[in-house]
Amino acid sequence: MRVFGSIIVFGGTFADIVAAIVTMRAARKKRYRRMRKGILTMFIMSIMVLVVYYGAKMITFSTLNQAMRVYGIKDQKVQVVYGEHSAMAPYEGLTDISLEIFSEKNGRWKMPYGNLDQILESGAADSQSVGLSIFIYWYANEQGRYIVVQDYSSGYRDEKTVADSEQTEFLTYCTGESNILPNRAYYGYLAEVPENYKLTLDGKEVQVDWKELFYPTESAQE
């Protein structure tokens, strides 16, 4: 038996020992190269994410349509709801409808990536209806709220009448049947949050806690 460092060779020749050492070193170098390549790949991906994130914050467009096209919303039939210094536009995502908020400042528009930290959201399901959910979105610099009613029920294709106590104009957008979660969205903008808000769908009042939806932080503290 011969001992070389931590290598124990039983009945091996010197050539066998050298071969074993070379093999171990080659394996160690291979692992090191693989690890270094993985670290380099992660570093490059992190840099790319930071470039996209901060680039989106810096890049602005002279019109909302330009920002929407670059973002990927190219459907000419899409109807936009405007807030004070923002706009909401729907588009058909991979699973269901996505509603994105574009912000405006000094006549220049930013894509949603550029203001994610300023978009707030809350949501709840209608306790009296199957497949009906309410979502509230708002841009941090505005007093108003975007109201979104999403109908995931089996009858989502049939357009319904959405009305509220503030005479808000609701637009609608419907997905295709190929989506994982086919649905129809109704969306509008409230310039101010009223004290007693009500919303109906085909005359039936939606049952949710509006105070909790409009002011989720305050409701959580109570």
C-alpha angles and dihedrals in degrees: 000000000000125000121206112176105302093340118101116193120188112209093340126148123235089256089056090052093049090048091051092050092048091049092050093049092048091051091048091051091048091053090047092050091048092049092047091049091050092050091048092050092050090048093051092047091050090051091050092051091050091048092051093045098047092035090057089051092053102038115088134176132216093227136031091234091059092051091047094050093049089048090053103258102128101148105122091203094063112118118213128215115209128215128186096284101355145053135215121220127180127214137173109263129191094273108017143327117323120199115201130193120220116196128217130206127170091348094306124114129217129202118243090258088065097058106030091123090058099049116094126194142186132173146180140176122246105255092211101045134061116234097005120124133176123212129187121201129180139174111236093234094055135076094210131083135222111229116207124185113191119194113202094165123120089258095055093121092065106085111232133201113257117192135163140191092262098055091244117179109237122200123197139218127184131199127224121258092252093073120106090235106025111197147142125243128206115195138179142153130249111205090200133016110244124215096237110031124182132181130186135195112206088341095309114118116238111237111219136120100262094184090056091048096047095042108023094161094053092045091052091054095052 
